[in-house]
Amino acid sequence: MTKFVVQADWESAPHLSPDARAQLIGSYPPHERDARTRGIPQLGSGAIYPVAESEFAIDPVELPIYWPRAYALDVGWNRTAALWGCHDPESDTTYFYSEYYRGQAEPAIHAAAIRARGQWMNGVVDPAARGRTQTDGANLLALYTDLGLRLSAADNSVEAGLYDVWQRLSTGRIKVFKSLTNVFAEYRMYRRDDKGRPVKDGDHLMDCLRYFIRSGREVASVSPDAYARPIVARVEKPYDPFQDMLRN
């Protein structure tokens, strides 16, 4: 027997009038609206962040070069993830615009990919990296620093971090580019278990999100290109004796 899944939204249901749609949407909790109207899987009441994706997902835009930027890093052999953010100081809004998501690769490979997005940029990393080891038992924080990353330990206060992220999501102070597919995949499955603890499965970028909000903005810096000034060469005009005669 062959099975297949079709994702359909309300645009595929022409029998629903605009008035009926508005009435139905108003009867759903905000965190269920994407699932019910667009067919996007959601966890409902078990979700750690019960905020609809439509509240913070935006199309990629060009971000001002003078806004401070940083990244958050979660390291491990099975999966290494990084998330880049850019902070708008005026509105206190953080825009997450790039991600890195790869498993079972050497630290040098991860470090090269991270440096390629801006070697000048500071990052924060899971503080457990100080004592966690890969195949040779190396200290990962020191190892990645030796590989050219500008890293410091992140604040890993779990519940405080979750609250900070939820508060910013619910007040519109976090925006995520729609192109970050792995962020959204993890977001949709980020949940608590039956004892109220966050499920530690496929949450690498969710950890990065928490690290950034707790610590990343403190180390964020402006790109050196923002301070670059065009050099205007002074062009000396050829000497013209007739100009001297006119001035005299």
C-alpha positions in Angstrom: 0.0 0.0 0.0 1.3 3.4 -1.0 1.0 6.4 1.3 1.6 10.0 0.7 1.1 13.3 2.5 -0.4 16.5 1.1 0.0 19.8 2.9 -2.9 22.1 2.1 -3.8 25.5 3.4 -7.1 27.4 3.4 -6.4 28.7 -0.1 -7.2 25.2 -1.2 -10.6 25.4 0.4 -12.6 27.9 -1.8 -15.9 27.1 0.0 -14.7 29.1 3.0 -15.8 32.7 2.7 -13.6 35.6 4.0 -16.1 36.1 6.8 -16.0 32.4 7.8 -12.2 32.4 7.7 -12.0 35.4 10.0 -14.5 33.9 12.4 -12.6 30.6 12.5 -9.2 32.2 12.9 -10.5 34.3 15.8 -11.6 31.1 17.6 -8.1 29.5 17.5 -5.3 30.2 20.0 -2.5 32.1 18.3 0.0 29.2 18.4 -2.5 26.9 16.6 -3.3 29.2 13.7 -0.5 28.3 11.4 -1.3 24.6 11.8 -5.0 25.0 11.2 -4.9 27.5 8.4 -1.6 26.7 6.6 -1.1 23.0 7.5 2.2 23.7 9.3 2.8 21.1 12.0 2.7 22.5 15.5 2.9 20.9 19.0 0.1 23.0 20.5 0.1 23.3 24.3 3.3 21.1 24.5 5.4 23.7 22.6 8.0 25.6 24.6 7.3 28.7 22.5 3.6 28.9 21.7 4.0 31.7 19.2 2.9 31.3 15.6 5.7 31.3 13.0 3.8 34.0 11.1 4.5 36.4 14.0 8.3 36.3 13.5 9.1 34.8 10.1 10.1 37.3 7.5 11.4 37.3 4.0 15.2 37.9 3.8 16.0 41.6 3.6 19.3 43.6 3.5 20.2 44.5 7.1 22.1 47.8 7.8 25.8 47.3 8.0 26.1 49.4 11.1 23.9 47.1 13.2 25.9 45.0 15.6 26.3 41.3 14.7 27.4 38.1 16.5 26.7 34.4 16.4 25.9 31.6 18.8 27.5 28.1 18.5 26.5 24.7 19.8 29.2 22.1 19.2 29.2 18.3 19.1 30.1 15.4 16.9 26.6 14.3 15.9 25.6 17.9 15.2 27.3 21.3 15.2 25.1 24.3 14.7 25.6 28.1 14.6 23.1 30.9 14.3 23.9 34.5 13.3 22.0 37.5 14.5 21.9 41.2 13.9 20.6 43.6 16.5 18.7 46.8 15.8 19.5 49.0 18.9 16.7 51.5 18.1 13.8 49.0 18.3 15.6 46.4 20.4 14.8 43.8 17.8 17.2 40.9 16.8 17.1 39.6 13.3 18.4 36.0 12.7 19.7 35.8 9.2 22.0 32.9 8.7 22.5 29.3 10.1 25.0 26.5 10.0 24.0 22.9 10.5 26.3 20.0 10.0 27.2 16.8 11.7 30.1 14.4 11.9 32.8 16.7 10.6 36.1 17.8 12.1 36.2 21.1 14.0 38.5 22.7 11.4 35.7 22.2 8.8 33.1 23.9 11.1 35.5 26.7 12.0 36.2 27.5 8.3 32.5 27.7 7.5 31.9 30.0 10.5 34.9 32.2 9.7 33.6 32.6 6.1 30.6 34.5 7.4 32.8 37.2 9.0 36.1 36.4 10.7 35.8 39.7 12.7 32.6 38.6 14.3 32.4 37.5 18.0 30.5 34.5 19.1 29.2 32.8 22.2 29.3 29.0 22.7 27.7 26.4 25.0 29.8 26.7 28.2 29.8 22.9 28.5 32.2 22.9 25.5 34.9 23.6 28.1 34.7 20.1 29.4 33.1 18.1 26.6 35.3 16.2 24.3 35.3 14.8 20.8 37.4 11.8 19.6 40.7 13.0 20.9 39.4 14.5 24.2 40.5 18.1 23.2 39.0 21.0 24.9 36.6 22.3 22.3 36.4 25.9 23.4 40.1 26.2 23.3 40.3 24.2 20.1 37.8 26.4 18.3 39.6 29.5 19.6 42.9 28.2 18.2 41.1 27.7 14.9 40.5 31.4 14.7 37.0 31.9 16.2 36.5 34.8 18.6 34.5 32.9 21.3 33.3 33.4 24.8 31.2 31.2 27.0 27.4 31.8 26.8 25.0 32.1 29.7 23.4 28.7 29.8 20.6 29.5 32.3 18.0 27.3 30.7 14.6 28.4 32.1 15.7 32.1 32.3 16.9 31.8 28.7 13.6 30.2 27.5 11.6 32.9 29.2 13.7 35.7 27.6 13.3 34.1 24.1 9.5 33.6 24.6 9.1 37.2 25.8 10.9 38.6 22.8 9.0 36.3 20.4 5.7 37.3 21.8 6.4 41.0 21.6 7.8 41.0 18.1 11.4 41.6 19.1 12.8 38.5 17.3 12.6 38.1 13.5 13.8 35.1 11.6 14.5 34.9 7.9 12.3 32.3 6.2 15.4 30.9 4.6 16.6 29.4 7.9 14.9 26.1 7.3 16.6 24.2 10.1 15.6 26.8 12.6 12.0 26.4 11.7 12.2 22.6 11.7 13.6 22.6 15.2 11.1 25.3 16.4 8.1 23.2 15.3 9.3 20.2 17.4 10.7 22.1 20.4 8.7 20.8 23.3 8.6 19.7 27.0 8.3 16.2 28.2 5.7 14.9 30.6 7.8 16.2 33.5 8.0 19.7 32.1 11.6 19.5 31.0 12.7 20.6 27.5 13.2 17.5 25.3 16.9 17.3 24.4 16.5 16.0 20.8 17.1 18.1 17.7 17.4 21.3 19.6 20.8 22.6 18.6 19.7 25.8 16.9 17.1 26.4 19.7 20.0 26.3 22.1 21.8 28.8 19.9 18.8 31.0 19.9 18.8 31.0 23.7 22.6 31.6 23.9 22.3 34.6 21.6 19.5 36.3 23.4 21.2 35.8 26.8 24.8 36.6 25.8 25.2 37.3 22.1 24.0 40.9 22.1 26.7 41.7 24.7 29.5 40.7 22.4 28.0 41.9 19.2 30.1 44.3 17.1 29.8 46.3 14.0 31.4 45.2 10.8 34.7 47.0 10.1 33.3 47.8 6.6 30.8 50.2 8.3 33.7 52.4 9.3 35.4 52.4 5.9 35.5 55.8 4.2 36.1 56.3 0.5 39.5 57.7 -0.2 39.2 60.7 -2.6 42.4 61.3 -4.5 43.4 64.9 -4.9 43.9 65.7 -8.6 46.5 68.4 -9.3 45.6 70.5 -12.3 48.3 71.3 -14.8 49.8 74.8 -14.4 48.1 77.3 -16.6 50.0 80.7 -16.9 47.0 82.4 -18.4 45.0 81.9 -15.1 47.8 83.7 -13.2 47.6 86.6 -15.7 43.8 86.9 -15.3 44.1 86.9 -11.5 46.7 89.7 -11.6 
